[in-house]
């Protein structure tokens, strides 16, 4: 049995204890030198511009740390893009089955460096965080990822010098501070000849004046709002995009005079003529209490606050002005969430992507800081965008026919947040992106870098896999007679300050500059309160509005409100629990239901084609999505990320814990399945 004697030197110079007990079954250990040699020949696929930094052979990757019963040998490598494990692709752990949902950039055993959260080493069965210089090297390596994956590697049988290289390399390249130009994004862009896509068939990027004019025309907001190009060269404000929309009476000189701060910026117009706007507050004294309220605002209140805003826009026909210090965090979240609820266009895939471009990318959300891509300030790392995706998932889960995209789309979008080949989520502002890619450089001889966007899903997935991003049950929006559009009425004005508190009094003198206060009143009307201090009244109105909406049949192409009661808010299992095998419902869950519906749809479609077909080629047309869900008995509730059952000796999640998390109903209804959690 392995463990006695001196097999490798991965744990340092200290010899293994005689009482060591192997956690790997003898029949699962590859002792044949020929087999090991064959495994080491597994090809490492490198992206353009990617370089191998260090590697170690004879590394054992555990399938499940809690039981430590199964694993596979292979190579552990670290590049300037990812950590990768190269093992036996045809091992029994995968049941010899080929994955149908394969990412072309990141494999199932790959972790982008930016996705690594914490690294721990195990020394004599004690787990300790790894950082900086090490005098002793661990016998096991534990990697915690930001996508909630936890990887366990045994280094007991690895050569000592290889252990030093791989541990030091991984720790250094995942924890050392980076300069912006050292991101792999730039190496990849320099090595790849990216070609521009046709904007007519893809996402609206909102990087041109034409895009903003198109959005104004789409929402019928051009009567009271106008596009401005005063910030075209980012000379006024480097936090604002080159182009944006403001109220028509606002002179462009005021945008320059206030340097973009304290200026109401248009987000979206409602069908009744009311509008949603945002504004960055002018510099002011801010106490610790306000900061604490901002943190508490992020817990479980986003959907409720969005409903309050919807009620102001829809029922009370009021303009709403969102106020935040930078207007780039909670303003982005709430304005986007409101539009998803009120605008069916934002529930299509291209519409949703255009919404993210408009409110988050051009809105100046600090992705670089909030995701801590440069590892420079942990205090600035706040998952605001992931909170938004979770809120959208709640809506998708509760109203599936209203969305053209699936929860799998949201899951891979959240994963893309940490893949440093896309420019979408790796800058703090459009100004930062343009200045660092050469688009606004004074050097006319150097060619600007063309950075790929995450919205080109063909970079990550083949066409067959992309079908899982589109909801086959989505019904196209019916055409509406434009003559039935309601006329606009007089609108009162209301301003929402982020965050809201019940006891907050009117702001002291100096909260706004006097000239800005006067400007807002002139632009948005005389009736305007700087802060909503009658929060109880607002909550009562929104509750009545909420109850009244849910008492009527749902129009999937109209206003869409979520259920916000405790039992209705679920855990996004596909994202949070996909790495836990015991959290799967094999052959069940929503995937099984979807499979049956798709089979019925395919059968109906086939019958219609046989009746209506005039040409032989029409009879061969079939739906693409059902072919991926044929054998629902082998699929799981976490499909497509956990398609097949994986073997394990000890479950890691008790049924009671799953119930506490609010998991899927089928699993929660099971009885007598409590499993001891043990030490996790």
N, C-alpha and C positions, 0 to 999 in steps of 0.2 A: 504494500500500500504506500502511496506517495505521502510525504510528510516527514518521514524519518530519514535521516541521512542529510546530505547537503545537496538537494536538488535545486540548483540555481542559487543566486545570492541576492534576490530581490528585496529581502527584508533588511539588508545591510550586512555588517560583518558578524552579527550575532547569529549563532547557529540555532536552528529550530529546536523547540523544547521537545523532549522525548515523549511528553504526554499529548502531543499534538494529535488531534482527531481530524481526519479528512472529511470535508463537507461535500466531496464529490464522489459519486459512486464509481467503483473501480471499472465497471463495464462502460462508463461514459468517458473515461480518460483515454486519449489517443496516445498509445505508447509506441506505435509502429512508426519508425523514423521516416518511412516512405510516405505515410499519410500526412505527417507533419510537414514534410517538404512540399507535398502537393498543396497543402493549405497555405503555405507561405507564398505560393505563386499566384494567389488571388490578386488580380490587377487593381491598382489604385488609380481611380479615374480623377484626373485633375482638370479643373476649369481653366479656361484661358487666363493667363497671368497668375495662376496659383502655383505655389512652390512648397515642396516638402521640407519641413523643418527638422523633425526628429521622428524616430520610430522605435518600437520594441517588439520583439517576437516572443512567442510562447507565452502570451498573455491569455488568461482565462476570463472570459466575460460571463458573469452570472446572469441567468435569466431572471432570477428572483432572489433578492438578498435575504429575505426573512427566513427562507428554508435552506438556501445555499445548497440545493440538491442537484441542480442541473446547470450546465454551462457548456461553452464551446471555446476551443482554442483558436487563436489567430494572432494577427498583428494589430497593435495599437499605434496609430500614426497621428501626427499633428502637423497641419499645414498652416499657412497664413490665412486660411479661410475656415477650416473646420478641424474637429477631432473625429477620426474615423476608425472603426474597427473592421478589419478584414478577416472574416471567419469563413466557415463552411456554408456557402449559400444554400446547399441542398441538405442541410442537417435535419434531423428529425424534429427539431424545435419548430420548424416551419411546415411540418407535415409534407415536405417536398412539393409545396404548392407555390406557384408563381403569383406574386402580388399583382392585382389588377389596377390598383391605384398607386402608381409609382411617380415619385417626384424626380425629375431629371437633374435637378440641382443638388438636392440633399437626399441621400439614401436613408434607409431605415436604420442603419447603424452610424449615421453621421450626425454630428452636432455642430452647428456654426459656432465659432468662438464667441460671437456676440450673444448667443443664447445661453452661455454658461453663467450660472449665478454664483454658486459656491463650490469649492473643492475641498474635500476632506481626505485625510490619510488615516489608515488603521494601523496602530502600533501596539502589538501585544493585546489585540482585541479592544483597544481603546481608540475611539474616533476623535481626531483633532483636526481643526482647520489648517490648511496649508497656505503659506504666503511667504514671500521673501526668500532669504537663504535658509537652507536646511542642513543640519548636521547629521541627521539620520533620515533614511528614506523608508517610506511605508511599505508594508507587505500587501496592502490593499488600497485601491484608489476609488473614491466615491465622488461622483460628479453630479451636482444638483443643477438642473437646467431651468430656464425661465418658462419653458413650456410644460413644466411640472414633471418632466422625466427625471428619473434618478438612475444613473448607470453605475454598476459595480464591476470593478476589474481586480482580479487576483494577480499579484506580481511575485508570488512565492517561487514560481518556477522560471522566472525571467532572469537573465544575466544581470549582475549587479550594475555594470556600466550602462546597460540599456535602461535599467530602472532609473538611474540618475538622470539620463538624458530625457526620457519621456516625461518624468514627473516635473523636472525643472522647466522643460519646454512648455508643458501644458500650463503650469502655474504662471510662468512668465507671460505667456501670450494671451492669457485670459484675465489677468489681474493688473498688469502694468498699464499706467496711463498712456493714452494715445494722442497723437496729433491728428487733426482732421485729415490731412493729406496722407496719413499712414493707413487710413481705412482701406480694406481690400477693394472697396467700391472703385477706387481710382485705378488700381492695378488691373482690375477686370475690364473697366471701360477703355483703358489704353490698349488692351490686347484684343478687344472684340470690336468688329466693325458693325455697330448698331445701325439699323436702317429705320427711318421714321415710318410710322404706321399712318394709315388713312384716317384722319380725324373724323370724317363723316360716318365711319362705321364703328368708332370707338369712343372712349371716354372724353368728355369735354374737360380740357385741362385748365381753363380759366387763366391762361397766361397771355391772352391777347384781348384787346378791346372788343373784338368781334364776339368772343365767347361771352363776355358780360352783357353785351347788347342782346345776344341770343337768349340769355337767361331772363333778362328784363322783359323781352317780348313773350317768352313762354309763360311767364307768371303774370303778364299784363300789368307790370309795375312801372312801365316806362312813362306813365302820365305824371307821376309825382316824384320820380327818381331818375337820376342821370348818371352816366359813366363819366369818370374823370381820369385823366392821364397825367396829372400834375406830379405824380411820383414815378414817372416812367424810368428815370435813371436812378431811382432810390435816393434822390437828393433831399427829399423832404423827411422821409422816415424809412429806416431800414427794416422795420418790423412789419410794414404794410406791403402788400403786393404792388406791382407796377401799375395795375389798373384795379379800380374798385368802384362801388356805386354809393352815392350820397343823395340826400334830399335835393330836389331841384333848386329850391331857393338858396342853397348854400353856395356862396362864392368860393372859387378855387383858391382865392387869396387867403381865406380863413384856414384852409387845410395847411397851407404853407406857414401861416402865422403861428398856429398851434402845434406845428410839426406832427400832425396826424393824431395827436392825443386830444381827448375830449370832443372828438368829432363823431356824430352818429353815422355808422356805416350800415348800409342796407344788406340784409341777408336773404329775405324772401318775402313775397307778397301773397296774401291769401286771396281766395276767389271773391271775397266780399270787399276787397279793397284795403283791408287792414294789412299791416306789415310788421315783420320782425326785424329789429335792428340791434346792433351791438355797439358798445363804446368803451374804449379804454379810459380809465379814470386818470385825471391829472395827478401828478405827484402830491402826496399828502402824508400826514403822520398817521401811521397805522399801528395800533396797539396789538399786544399778543393775543388779546381776546378775539379779535377779528380773524387772526390766523388760525386759532383753534376752531372757530366756527367753520372755516373753510375745510378743514380736515374732516370734521364730523359730517359735513354736507355730502361727502362721497359715499357714506354708508346708506345703502338701500333706499335713498330718497330721490334719486334721479328721475325715475318714471313718474313719481308723484308730482315733482316740480314741473316736469314737462306737461303734465295734464293741466296744471294750473295755468301755464302759458297758453296752451291750446284753448282753454276756456275763455281767456281774455280775447284771443284772436277770433275764435269761431262764434262764441255765444254773445259776447259783449261788444264785438266789432271794434276792438281797441288796438291801436298800435302798441307794441311791446318793445321796450328798449332794455337790453341786457347790459348790465354794467359790471365790469371786472377790471382789476388793476391793469392787466395787459390785454384783456379780451381774447386770450388765446388758449385757455384751458377749459373752464366750465362753460364759457360762452360757446366754444366749439361743440362741446358735448350736448348742451341743451338745445342750441339752434339746430343741430343735426337731428337730434331725436324728435323735435317738434316737426320738422319737415318730413321725416319718415312716417310720422303719424298722420299728417295732414295731406301730403302730396303723394299720390299713387305713383308718379313718375320716379320718385326716390326709392320705390320698392322694386323697380326693375334693376337688373344688374348694372347696366350702363348708367342708369340714373343714380344708383347708389354710389357708384365709383365717382361720378361727377360731383355728387354731394360731398364726398370726402375730399376731393380735389379743391372744391370751393371753400368749404368751412374749415378744413384742417390744414391742408397743404398751403393754400393761398392765405388762409386765416392766420398763419404764422404760429401754429402749434409747435412747441419746441421738442420735436421728436428726438433730436440728438441728446438733449438734457433729460427729458422725461424717461427715455429708455436707457440713459446712461451709457450710450454707445462708446464714449471715449473714456469711461471709467474714471472720471475726474471728480464727481461730486455725488455721493450716494444720497444725500439729502434731497437733491433735485429729482431723483428717480421716483416718479409717480405714474402708475399705469392708467392714465386718464383715457387713452384711446381704447385700451382693452376693456375698461368699464363701459364705454360706449358700445362696443361690440357685444358685450354681455347683455346690455339692455335691448339691443336689436334682436339678439337671439331669443329673449323672452317673448318678443312680438312674433318672431318667426315660429316659435314653438306653439304659441297660442292661436295664431292665425295663418297656417301654412298656405292656403290658397291665395293669399294676398301678396305673396313674395315670389318673384321670378327666380331668386337664388335660394340655395339650401343652407342648412347649418354647416354642411361640409365646406361650403364656400367661405363662411365666416371663420371656420377653424383654420383653413389654409391661409386666410388673410391674416389671422393673428400670428401664425407661424412666420409669415413673410416679414413681419415686423423686425425679425432678427437675422434676415438673410441679406448680407451686405453686398449685393450686386444690383439692388434696385435703389434708385435715388429717392423714391417716394417717402420713405420713413427714416432718412438719415441726415436731415438738415433741420435747422431751427427756423428757417425762413426762406422765402424765395430769393431774397438778397444774398444770403449766405450760399445758396446753391449756385446762383449765377456768377458770383465773384470767384468761387472756387473751381468752377468748371470752365472758366475762360469766356463765358458768354458776355460778360461786362468788362473784360480785360482791355487795358490800353494797348496791349501788344497785338497788333493786327496780323502779325506773321504766324503766330501760334494758332493752331486749329483747336477750336473749342471741343471739349470732350462731350460725347453723346452718351448720356447715362440711360440705361433701360428703365422702364417704368414697370411697376408690379402689375399693372392692368393688362399687360400682354401675357396672358396666362399660358400661351404656347411655349414660353421660355421654361416653365416648370412642368407642364403636363401635356401629354399627347391628347389628340382629339377624343379618344375613347374615354380617357380619365376625366376630361373636361365636362363630359355629360353629367357627371355626378355633382357638378357645381350649379347645374340648372334644374329648377324644380319642374318636373313633368306635370304636376297637378295645377300649376299656375294658369289662370285664365286671363287671356288678354283683356285689356281695358276696353269696354265698349265705347263707341263713338258717341259723343254728347253734342246735341244741338247747341251751338254757341249762342243762339238767340235766346235761350233759356237762362243765360247768365244773369244773376241778380244784379240790380243796380247798386252802386255803392251808397252808403249812408254816412251821416256825420259820425265821426269816430272820436270818442274820448281817448285821452292818452294816458298810458300807465307805464311806469318804469320799474323793472325788476332789478334789484341789486343782488349780486352774487357774492356771498351767500345771503339768504333771507333769515331773519330771526323774528320771533314774536315780540320781543321786548325792545327792539332797536328803535330809538327815538330819531327824530329828524336830524340830519347831519348838522354839525356845527358850522359856523361861518368859516369859509376857507376850504370846505370839502370840494366845491367847484369854484373855479375862478368866476368872478362876477360876469365877465364878458361871455364865458361859456354858458353859464346859467341863462343869460339873456338869449343866447343863440339857440339853445334847445327849445326855449319857450316859443321863439319865433318860428322855428322849423316844425315842431311837433304839436303846437297848440298851447293855449293858455292854461288849460287844466292839466297839470302834471305834478306829481309828487316825486320828490327826489328819492325817497325810499318808501317801500310799502311797509308801514308800521301797523296797518290793520290786517295782520296776517290771518287772524281768525275768520274775518269776513271773506277773505280770498279763499281760504280752505273750505268754508261752507258752500260758497258758490261753485267751486270746482267739484265738490263731492256731489252736489245735486246734479251738476252737468254729467259727471261720471256715471251716477246711478241711472240717469235718464237714458244715456247712450247705451248702456248694457241691457236695458230693458227692451230694446228694439232689435230686429234682425240685423246682422252685420252686413254692411256693404263693403266688400273687399276692395273696391276701387274708390271708396270715399274716405271719410274720416275713420281712423283706426286707433282705438284705445286699448291698452293692455289691462289685464286683471292685475291688481296690485296687492290683493290680499295675500297673507302669508302662504297658505297652501298652494296658491297659483304660481308663485315664484319658484321656479325649479333650478336645479343645478345643471349647468351646461356639461352634461356627462361626456359628450364626445370630445370635448377639449380637456376637461379637468381629470377625467378618469380613464382616458384611453390607454394609459400605460399600465393599468392595473387589471390583469387578466380576470380576476375574480369579480370584477365589477360588471362584466359582460353578462348579457342575457343571451345565451346561445340559441339561435333559431327563433328569437322572440324580440320583444320591444317594438318600437315604431318601424324598424326596418322590415320586419316580417309583414306588418300591415301594409307598408308601402309596396312590398313585393307583390302581394296579392292584388292590390289596386292596379299596379302597372301591368300585371298579367291580364287582368280584365280589360284594361284600356287597349292593350295590344290586340286582344281578340276582337274587340269591337271595331278597332281601326282596320284590322284585316278583313272583316266582313264588309265594311263600308267600301273598301278598296275593290273588293271582288264585284260588288254591285255597280260601282261607279266607274270602274276601270274601262278605258277605251283603248289603252295600249298595253301591251304585255309588260313593259318595263315598270308600269305603275303597280303591278301586282307584287313586285319584289320589294316595295318600300315598306319598311318596318320601323317601329320606334327604336331608338338607340339605347335608351336607358334601361329597359327591362332585361336586356341580355346580360347585364352585370349583376342582376339579382335573381337569376334563375333558380339556383339552389339555396333557398332561404334557410333550409335546415342547417346549413354549415355556416351561415352568416351569424353575426352577433349584433347586439344593440349598439355597439360602438363602430359598426361598419362605416367607412371603409378602412379605418385605421387599425382595427382588430377584427380581421375577417374570419380567422380560424382559431379553434381552441388550442391553447398552449398548455403544455403539461406543467404542473407544479405540485408540490407535496404539501404546502401549507398556505391557505388563503391569507391575504394580508388585510382584507377589509371585512369587518363583521356586518351582518345584515342590519343590526341595530344602528350601526354607524351610517349605513346607506340611507336608512329611513330618516335619520337626523339631518342628513344633507338634502332630503327632499328628492330622492332619485326617481327613476321611472316607476310608473304605477305597477307594472307587472312584477317587478322585483320586490316592491314594497309589500305586495299582497301575500308573498310566500311566508310560510310559517315553519317553525322548528328548524331554522337554518342558521342559528347563531354560531359564529365562529370566534374563538378566542383571538383577540387582536395581538396579544403578547407585546413584546417590546418592538415598536416600529420606529 
